[in-house]
Amino acid sequence: MVKVVKRDGRTEEFIPEKIVVSVLKAGAPVDVARKIARKVECAVMERENVTAQELTRMILAELKKANEQWYRNWIVFDQAVKRRRTEEELR
């Protein structure tokens, strides 16, 4: 089972449904959200650990390919609600 290393160092089980929920919040429809979650899941399934930043980078890359506005929505949400500068952190 893949473990996610959170920004604060804690680890938790990788749950693809969390990606679906986050992508839906960015404005994508359910089918796109599930497709992105599946792509990310396939990319990490052979690994023991993955960082939250790596997951975010993968998800945002897929969002940007699918729809620039959904990508921007994610960035704005992270900045406004989570007080994160996601684009800067991922450079």
C-alpha positions in Angstrom: 0.0 0.0 0.0 1.3 3.4 -1.0 1.8 5.9 1.8 1.6 9.7 1.4 4.2 11.8 3.2 2.3 14.9 4.2 3.9 18.4 4.3 4.2 18.2 8.1 6.0 14.8 7.9 3.0 12.6 8.9 2.1 9.6 6.7 -1.2 8.3 5.6 -2.6 5.8 3.2 -3.0 6.9 -0.4 -6.7 7.3 -1.1 -7.6 8.1 -4.7 -11.0 9.3 -3.7 -9.3 12.3 -2.0 -8.0 13.3 -5.5 -11.5 13.0 -7.0 -12.9 15.3 -4.3 -10.2 17.9 -4.8 -10.5 17.9 -8.5 -14.3 18.3 -8.3 -13.7 21.3 -6.0 -11.6 22.8 -8.8 -14.6 22.6 -11.1 -14.0 19.4 -13.1 -16.9 17.0 -13.8 -16.9 13.6 -12.0 -15.7 11.7 -15.1 -12.6 13.9 -15.5 -11.9 13.8 -11.7 -12.0 10.0 -11.7 -9.8 9.9 -14.8 -7.2 12.1 -13.2 -7.3 10.2 -9.9 -6.8 6.9 -11.8 -3.8 8.3 -13.8 -2.1 9.5 -10.6 -2.9 6.2 -8.9 -1.3 4.2 -11.7 1.8 6.5 -11.6 2.4 5.8 -7.9 1.0 2.3 -7.3 4.4 0.6 -7.5 6.0 3.0 -4.9 6.2 2.7 -1.2 5.9 6.4 -0.5 4.9 9.6 -2.4 5.1 13.1 -1.1 2.0 15.4 -1.0 4.0 17.8 -3.3 4.6 15.1 -5.8 0.9 14.2 -5.9 0.0 17.9 -6.2 2.4 18.3 -9.1 0.9 15.3 -10.9 -2.7 16.4 -10.3 -2.0 20.0 -11.4 -0.3 18.8 -14.6 -3.4 16.7 -15.5 -5.7 19.6 -14.6 -3.8 22.0 -16.7 -3.9 19.7 -19.7 -7.7 19.2 -19.3 -8.8 22.8 -18.5 -6.7 25.8 -17.6 -9.5 27.3 -15.5 -9.7 24.2 -13.3 -6.0 24.5 -12.8 -6.4 28.2 -11.8 -9.3 27.4 -9.5 -7.1 24.9 -7.6 -4.3 27.5 -7.3 -6.6 30.2 -6.1 -8.3 27.8 -3.5 -4.9 26.8 -2.1 -3.9 30.4 -1.8 -7.1 31.7 -0.3 -8.1 28.8 1.9 -5.0 26.9 2.7 -2.7 30.0 2.6 -0.3 28.1 0.3 1.6 29.4 -2.7 1.3 26.1 -4.6 2.8 27.2 -7.9 5.9 28.6 -6.1 6.3 25.5 -3.9 6.2 23.2 -7.0 9.0 25.0 -8.9 
